[in-house]
Amino acid sequence: MAAAFKQDGFLKSGFLFQADLSSLKPGAYALSLKMPDHGRLIACPVKKNIVID
């Protein structure tokens, strides 16, 4: 990400997500990131799906 945006501040950016999805029924689920920002929630769709078989 740091190289793509030419921003050294992004060198240590990223996230790790872990979840127990065992209770989900089979199907496709859309992903979205939601972040708090000064008392409101910002949603960032990632245009990816998780498929549970």
N, C-alpha and C positions, 0 to 999 in steps of 0.2 A: 504494500500500500504506500509506503514512504517513497518508493521509486516512481510509482504511477502518478502521484500527486506532487512529486518533487518537494516534499515536506519532511525534514528530519524529525519533526515532532511526532510523526506517525510511526517511528521505528519500533516503539514498544506498545503499539496499539493492538487491539484484538479482543477476542472474548472466547470463553469456553462455555458450552451449554450441555448440560446433562439432564435427562428426564426419564422417568419411568413411564414408558408408553404401553405397558402391558395391558392396561384397562381399555385401550382404544379399540374400537371395532375396525375390522379391515376396511380400507378405503384410502383415499388421498386427502391429505390435510394441508392447507396453505400455511405458510409461515409468515410471521410479522414480528418485528422488533418494536418494543414500546419502551420509551425512555422518559423519566420524569424531567421536567424543565420548568423551574420556577412556578410550581403549583399546577402545572398542566401536564398532560401526557402527549408525547410526540410519537406517532406511529410511522414506522419505516417498513414498508412491504419489501421483502427480499426476492420476490418472484420465483420462489422455489417451493416445491411440495415435498412432504414426507409421505411415502406410500407404505401402509401397513398391510402385509399379506395375511 
